[in-house]
């Protein structure tokens, strides 16, 4: 006992859950029994027990699987289930998680439906990547349905009420019986060849699996898959699923739901445009108000600086500077003129002619060159004496240098 691993309750339940879910037989079970204690929760999940004469087991069918049921499960009904065995960890109870459920004795029709569904799914007919989106703006809708059924009246009424701008083009077709699938195929090809509509709705009201069988046709599924125009499938009631629903670009729970979908696309666009317009107006008004405030602040700043007065003050300052410069320039000119007069007076005072007027004599030799020193004279030399009022010739009879 001391060497055994001690497990918690959660670990034990988890271990049992792993063992059960790893068993290939228990992962893909097909089991028959009688329904008991059937309850549908508000969440859409279906809870019940499956029993026979000797035992019973709890079952759960989650909403995503339960929504595909073609019948209403009832107390005491015999069914065939497909699912896997697991453990509900909080209580440690094992239960079957049901993927599909068929009433016993449904017949070959439903089996054929399941076989075709599996084949087309394997071919990629149901791939989400292949599905086309509805146009953002829908102006014309093509309807392929019975012209006398209640479904077409509901669709027309809803589209015209929700969006009267949409035009409706009807291709009358059988929606039940051996020729119905061929009629619907011709309608799809007609709309595609003409490109006269933006989206196609195919559908009819509710009914039994036999009534809806035209929409489980393999050729119709191929034409829907190859259609260039988007197709909305609206067959039966919400719990009714056909091959057309899986192949179509969009599945509506009812014909009325399909009408709401195609009308809502354009209506939503109009609402979005109105919203964008209002938002744009608000943004522009806010922008204008903001710029108006900025402009007012700039105006106040502009006025606070008194530009006109500043210009006048600067003009006065400029005039004062100009007057001062003129005064300085005139004073400078006057001083320069006086200095020029003084210089002229000094030059004139130092001119030879004025010197001679004072009684001085200028002596030149026989070549007319000035004699500046007694050493430049010789005895008997003839010199010219220049006076202020004339000249005289003289002979040098003696010279004497100053010591």
C-alpha positions as CSV (number, residue, x, y, z in Angstrom):
1,X,0.0,0.0,0.0
2,X,2.9,2.3,0.8
3,X,4.3,1.9,-2.8
4,X,0.9,2.7,-4.6
5,X,0.5,6.1,-6.2
6,X,-2.1,8.1,-4.3
7,X,-4.6,9.7,-6.7
8,X,-7.0,12.5,-6.1
9,X,-10.6,12.1,-7.1
10,X,-10.1,14.4,-10.1
11,X,-7.1,12.5,-11.2
12,X,-9.0,9.2,-11.1
13,X,-11.9,10.6,-13.1
14,X,-9.5,12.1,-15.6
15,X,-7.7,8.8,-15.9
16,X,-11.0,6.9,-16.5
17,X,-12.1,9.6,-19.0
18,X,-8.8,9.2,-20.9
19,X,-9.2,5.4,-21.0
20,X,-12.8,5.7,-22.4
21,X,-12.0,8.3,-24.9
22,X,-9.0,6.5,-26.2
23,X,-11.0,3.4,-27.1
24,X,-11.8,3.4,-30.9
25,X,-15.1,1.5,-30.4
26,X,-16.3,3.9,-27.7
27,X,-15.3,7.0,-29.7
28,X,-17.5,6.1,-32.7
29,X,-20.5,4.2,-31.3
30,X,-23.8,3.4,-33.0
31,X,-26.3,2.4,-30.3
32,X,-30.1,1.8,-30.3
33,X,-32.5,2.3,-27.5
34,X,-35.6,4.1,-26.1
35,X,-35.6,7.7,-25.2
36,X,-36.4,8.6,-21.6
37,X,-36.5,11.8,-19.5
38,X,-36.0,14.0,-22.6
39,X,-35.2,17.7,-21.6
40,X,-34.2,20.6,-23.8
41,X,-32.3,23.3,-21.9
42,X,-32.6,27.0,-22.5
43,X,-29.1,26.9,-24.0
44,X,-30.4,24.5,-26.7
45,X,-28.6,21.4,-25.4
46,X,-30.7,18.2,-25.3
47,X,-30.4,16.0,-22.2
48,X,-32.0,12.5,-22.0
49,X,-31.4,8.8,-21.1
50,X,-31.2,5.9,-23.5
51,X,-32.6,2.6,-22.1
52,X,-33.6,-0.9,-23.0
53,X,-35.2,-3.7,-21.0
54,X,-32.2,-4.2,-18.8
55,X,-30.3,-0.9,-18.4
56,X,-30.0,2.8,-19.2
57,X,-27.3,5.4,-19.8
58,X,-27.2,9.3,-19.7
59,X,-26.8,11.2,-22.9
60,X,-26.2,14.8,-24.0
61,X,-26.7,16.3,-27.4
62,X,-25.2,19.8,-27.6
63,X,-26.9,22.6,-29.4
64,X,-24.7,22.5,-32.6
65,X,-25.7,18.9,-33.1
66,X,-29.3,19.1,-31.8
67,X,-30.1,21.9,-34.2
68,X,-29.7,19.5,-37.1
69,X,-32.4,17.1,-35.9
70,X,-35.1,16.3,-38.5
71,X,-37.6,15.2,-35.9
72,X,-38.7,16.1,-32.4
73,X,-37.4,13.6,-29.9
74,X,-40.2,12.3,-27.7
75,X,-40.4,10.2,-24.5
76,X,-40.4,6.4,-25.3
77,X,-39.3,6.9,-28.9
78,X,-36.9,4.3,-30.3
79,X,-33.8,5.9,-31.9
80,X,-30.4,5.1,-33.2
81,X,-27.6,7.3,-31.9
82,X,-24.1,8.0,-33.2
83,X,-21.6,9.4,-30.6
84,X,-18.8,8.8,-28.2
85,X,-18.6,7.7,-24.6
86,X,-17.0,10.1,-22.1
87,X,-16.9,11.1,-18.4
88,X,-18.5,14.2,-16.9
89,X,-15.6,15.1,-14.6
90,X,-17.4,17.1,-11.9
91,X,-19.7,14.1,-10.9
92,X,-17.6,11.2,-12.3
93,X,-20.6,9.9,-14.3
94,X,-20.0,8.5,-17.8
95,X,-22.4,9.6,-20.6
96,X,-22.8,9.5,-24.3
97,X,-22.1,12.7,-26.3
98,X,-24.5,12.3,-29.2
99,X,-23.5,13.6,-32.6
100,X,-26.6,12.5,-34.6
101,X,-29.9,10.8,-33.8
102,X,-32.3,9.0,-36.1
103,X,-35.7,7.5,-35.3
104,X,-35.7,3.8,-36.0
105,X,-37.5,2.8,-39.1
106,X,-36.9,6.2,-40.8
107,X,-36.1,4.3,-44.0
108,X,-33.7,4.5,-46.9
109,X,-34.5,8.1,-47.7
110,X,-32.7,9.5,-44.7
111,X,-29.8,7.1,-45.1
112,X,-29.5,8.3,-48.7
113,X,-29.4,11.9,-47.5
114,X,-26.6,11.1,-45.0
115,X,-24.6,9.2,-47.7
116,X,-24.9,12.1,-50.2
117,X,-24.0,14.6,-47.5
118,X,-20.8,12.7,-46.6
119,X,-19.8,12.4,-50.3
120,X,-20.3,16.1,-51.1
121,X,-18.5,17.1,-47.9
122,X,-15.6,15.0,-48.9
123,X,-15.5,16.7,-52.3
124,X,-15.3,20.1,-50.6
125,X,-18.8,21.4,-51.5
126,X,-19.3,22.7,-48.0
127,X,-16.0,24.5,-47.6
128,X,-16.3,27.9,-46.1
129,X,-13.5,29.3,-48.2
130,X,-15.6,28.6,-51.4
131,X,-18.6,30.5,-50.2
132,X,-19.3,33.9,-51.6
133,X,-20.2,37.0,-49.6
134,X,-23.4,38.9,-50.3
135,X,-22.8,42.2,-52.1
136,X,-22.6,45.3,-49.9
137,X,-25.4,46.9,-52.0
138,X,-28.2,44.7,-53.2
139,X,-30.5,46.3,-55.8
140,X,-32.1,43.2,-57.4
141,X,-33.0,39.8,-55.8
142,X,-33.8,36.7,-57.8
143,X,-36.3,34.2,-56.2
144,X,-36.6,30.6,-57.3
145,X,-39.7,29.2,-55.6
146,X,-43.3,28.4,-56.0
147,X,-45.3,31.4,-57.2
148,X,-48.3,30.3,-55.3
149,X,-46.9,29.3,-51.9
150,X,-47.0,31.3,-48.7
151,X,-43.2,31.5,-48.7
152,X,-43.0,33.9,-51.7
153,X,-45.6,36.2,-50.2
154,X,-43.8,36.4,-46.9
155,X,-40.4,37.1,-48.7
156,X,-41.8,39.9,-50.9
157,X,-43.7,41.5,-48.0
158,X,-40.6,41.5,-45.8
159,X,-38.2,42.8,-48.5
160,X,-40.5,45.6,-49.6
161,X,-41.2,46.6,-46.0
162,X,-37.5,46.6,-44.9
163,X,-36.1,48.0,-48.2
164,X,-38.5,49.2,-50.9
165,X,-35.5,50.1,-53.1
166,X,-34.9,46.4,-53.9
167,X,-36.3,45.0,-57.1
168,X,-37.6,41.4,-57.0
169,X,-37.3,39.0,-60.0
170,X,-39.3,35.8,-59.6
171,X,-38.5,32.5,-61.5
172,X,-41.5,30.3,-60.9
173,X,-40.5,26.8,-60.1
174,X,-41.8,23.5,-58.7
175,X,-40.4,23.0,-55.2
176,X,-41.7,19.5,-54.6
177,X,-41.8,16.3,-56.7
178,X,-39.6,14.6,-59.2
179,X,-39.3,17.6,-61.6
180,X,-38.6,20.2,-58.8
181,X,-34.8,19.9,-58.7
182,X,-34.6,20.3,-62.5
183,X,-36.8,23.5,-62.4
184,X,-34.6,25.0,-59.7
185,X,-31.4,24.2,-61.7
186,X,-32.8,26.0,-64.8
187,X,-33.7,29.0,-62.6
188,X,-30.1,29.2,-61.2
189,X,-28.6,28.9,-64.7
190,X,-31.0,31.5,-66.1
191,X,-30.1,34.1,-63.5
192,X,-26.3,33.4,-63.9
193,X,-26.5,33.6,-67.7
194,X,-28.2,37.0,-67.6
195,X,-26.4,38.4,-64.6
196,X,-29.6,40.2,-64.0
197,X,-29.7,40.0,-60.2
198,X,-27.3,40.5,-57.3
199,X,-28.3,37.5,-55.3
200,X,-30.5,34.4,-55.7
201,X,-32.9,32.9,-53.0
202,X,-34.0,29.3,-53.5
203,X,-36.5,27.8,-51.0
204,X,-39.9,26.8,-49.9
205,X,-41.9,26.4,-46.7
206,X,-41.7,23.5,-44.3
207,X,-42.6,19.9,-44.8
208,X,-41.6,16.3,-44.3
209,X,-38.3,14.9,-45.6
210,X,-40.2,13.7,-48.6
211,X,-41.5,17.1,-49.3
212,X,-38.1,18.7,-49.1
213,X,-36.3,16.0,-51.0
214,X,-35.8,18.1,-54.2
215,X,-33.3,20.2,-52.3
216,X,-31.2,17.1,-51.5
217,X,-30.5,16.5,-55.2
218,X,-26.9,15.9,-56.1
219,X,-27.1,17.7,-59.5
220,X,-28.7,20.7,-57.8
221,X,-25.9,20.8,-55.2
222,X,-23.4,20.9,-58.1
223,X,-25.1,23.8,-59.8
224,X,-25.3,25.7,-56.5
225,X,-21.6,25.1,-55.9
226,X,-20.7,26.3,-59.4
227,X,-23.0,29.4,-59.4
228,X,-21.1,32.7,-60.0
229,X,-24.0,34.6,-58.2
230,X,-24.3,34.2,-54.4
231,X,-27.1,31.9,-53.4
232,X,-29.1,31.9,-50.2
233,X,-30.9,28.7,-49.3
234,X,-34.1,29.0,-47.3
235,X,-35.8,25.6,-47.1
236,X,-38.4,24.7,-44.5
237,X,-38.2,25.6,-40.9
238,X,-35.2,26.3,-38.7
239,X,-34.7,22.6,-37.7
240,X,-34.9,21.5,-41.4
241,X,-31.5,21.0,-43.0
242,X,-31.1,20.0,-46.7
243,X,-28.0,19.5,-48.9
244,X,-28.8,22.8,-50.5
245,X,-28.4,24.5,-47.1
246,X,-24.9,23.1,-46.7
247,X,-23.7,24.0,-50.3
248,X,-25.3,27.4,-50.6
249,X,-23.2,30.5,-49.8
250,X,-25.6,31.4,-47.0
251,X,-28.3,29.4,-45.2
252,X,-31.4,31.1,-43.8
253,X,-33.4,29.3,-41.2
254,X,-36.7,30.1,-43.0
255,X,-37.7,31.9,-46.3
256,X,-38.7,34.9,-44.2
257,X,-35.2,34.9,-42.7
258,X,-33.7,34.9,-46.2
259,X,-35.7,38.0,-47.0
260,X,-34.5,39.7,-43.9
261,X,-30.9,38.8,-44.7
262,X,-30.9,40.3,-48.3
263,X,-32.9,43.3,-47.3
264,X,-30.7,43.9,-44.2
265,X,-27.5,44.1,-46.3
266,X,-28.5,47.2,-48.2
267,X,-30.5,48.6,-45.3
268,X,-27.4,48.3,-43.1
269,X,-25.3,50.0,-45.8
270,X,-27.8,52.9,-45.8
271,X,-27.8,53.1,-42.1
272,X,-24.0,53.0,-42.1
273,X,-23.9,55.8,-44.6
274,X,-26.3,57.9,-42.6
275,X,-24.2,57.2,-39.5
276,X,-21.0,58.1,-41.3
277,X,-22.6,61.3,-42.6
278,X,-23.7,62.4,-39.1
279,X,-20.2,61.5,-37.8
280,X,-18.6,63.4,-40.6
281,X,-20.8,66.5,-39.9
282,X,-19.9,66.3,-36.2
283,X,-16.2,66.0,-37.0
284,X,-16.3,68.9,-39.5
285,X,-18.3,71.1,-37.0
286,X,-15.8,70.3,-34.3
287,X,-13.0,71.1,-36.6
288,X,-14.6,74.4,-37.6
289,X,-15.3,75.3,-34.0
290,X,-11.7,74.5,-33.1
291,X,-10.3,76.6,-36.0
292,X,-12.6,79.4,-35.1
293,X,-11.2,79.4,-31.5
294,X,-7.7,79.4,-32.8
295,X,-8.5,82.3,-35.2
296,X,-10.0,84.3,-32.3
297,X,-6.9,83.7,-30.2
298,X,-4.7,84.7,-33.0
299,X,-6.8,87.9,-33.5
300,X,-6.6,88.7,-29.8
301,X,-2.8,88.2,-29.9
302,X,-2.6,90.3,-33.0
303,X,-4.6,93.1,-31.4
304,X,-2.6,92.8,-28.2
305,X,0.6,93.6,-30.0
306,X,-1.0,96.7,-31.5
307,X,0.7,96.3,-34.9
308,X,-0.6,99.6,-36.3
309,X,0.6,101.6,-33.3
310,X,3.9,99.7,-33.4
311,X,4.4,100.6,-37.0
312,X,3.7,104.3,-36.2
313,X,6.1,104.2,-33.3
314,X,8.8,102.6,-35.5
315,X,8.1,105.2,-38.2
316,X,8.7,107.9,-35.6
317,X,11.8,106.2,-34.4
318,X,13.0,106.0,-38.0
319,X,12.4,109.7,-38.4
320,X,14.3,110.5,-35.2
321,X,17.2,108.4,-36.3
322,X,17.2,110.0,-39.7
323,X,17.2,113.5,-38.2
324,X,20.1,112.5,-35.9
325,X,22.0,111.1,-38.8
326,X,21.5,114.3,-40.8
327,X,22.7,116.4,-37.9
328,X,25.8,114.2,-37.4
329,X,26.5,114.2,-41.1
330,X,26.2,118.0,-41.3
331,X,28.4,118.5,-38.3
332,X,31.0,116.2,-39.8
333,X,30.9,118.0,-43.1
334,X,31.2,121.4,-41.3
335,X,34.2,120.1,-39.3
336,X,35.9,118.7,-42.4
337,X,35.3,121.9,-44.3
338,X,36.9,123.9,-41.4
339,X,39.9,121.6,-41.4
340,X,40.2,122.0,-45.1
341,X,40.2,125.8,-44.8
342,X,42.8,125.7,-42.0
343,X,45.0,123.4,-44.1
344,X,44.6,125.7,-47.1
345,X,45.7,128.7,-45.0
346,X,48.7,126.8,-43.8
347,X,49.7,125.8,-47.3
348,X,49.3,129.3,-48.6
349,X,51.3,130.6,-45.7
350,X,54.2,128.3,-46.6
351,X,54.1,129.0,-50.4
352,X,57.4,130.5,-51.9
353,X,55.6,133.5,-53.1
354,X,54.3,134.5,-49.7
355,X,57.8,133.9,-48.2
356,X,59.3,136.3,-50.8
357,X,56.8,138.9,-49.7
358,X,58.4,138.9,-46.3
359,X,61.7,140.1,-47.7
360,X,63.3,136.8,-48.5
361,X,65.2,136.1,-51.8
362,X,65.4,132.9,-53.8
363,X,68.7,132.2,-55.5
364,X,69.1,130.1,-58.7
365,X,72.2,129.3,-60.7
366,X,72.7,129.8,-64.4
367,X,70.8,126.6,-65.1
368,X,67.8,127.9,-63.1
369,X,68.3,125.4,-60.3
370,X,67.8,126.7,-56.7
371,X,70.9,127.3,-54.6
372,X,70.1,126.0,-51.2
373,X,73.5,126.3,-49.5
374,X,76.5,128.6,-49.6
375,X,78.6,125.6,-50.5
376,X,76.9,125.5,-53.8
377,X,78.4,128.9,-54.8
378,X,81.8,129.7,-56.4
379,X,83.6,133.0,-56.7
380,X,82.6,135.1,-59.7
381,X,79.6,132.8,-60.3
382,X,76.6,134.5,-61.8
383,X,73.4,133.9,-60.0
384,X,69.8,135.2,-60.3
385,X,68.1,136.7,-57.3
386,X,64.4,136.3,-57.2
387,X,62.4,138.9,-55.4
388,X,58.6,139.1,-54.9
389,X,58.3,141.7,-57.6
390,X,61.2,140.8,-59.9
391,X,64.7,139.4,-60.5
392,X,68.3,140.6,-60.3
393,X,71.7,139.3,-61.5
394,X,74.6,139.1,-59.1
395,X,78.3,138.0,-59.2
396,X,79.6,136.1,-56.2
397,X,82.6,138.0,-54.9
398,X,83.0,136.1,-51.6
399,X,81.4,133.3,-49.5
400,X,81.4,132.5,-45.8
401,X,80.1,129.4,-44.2
402,X,78.5,129.5,-40.7
403,X,80.5,127.5,-38.1
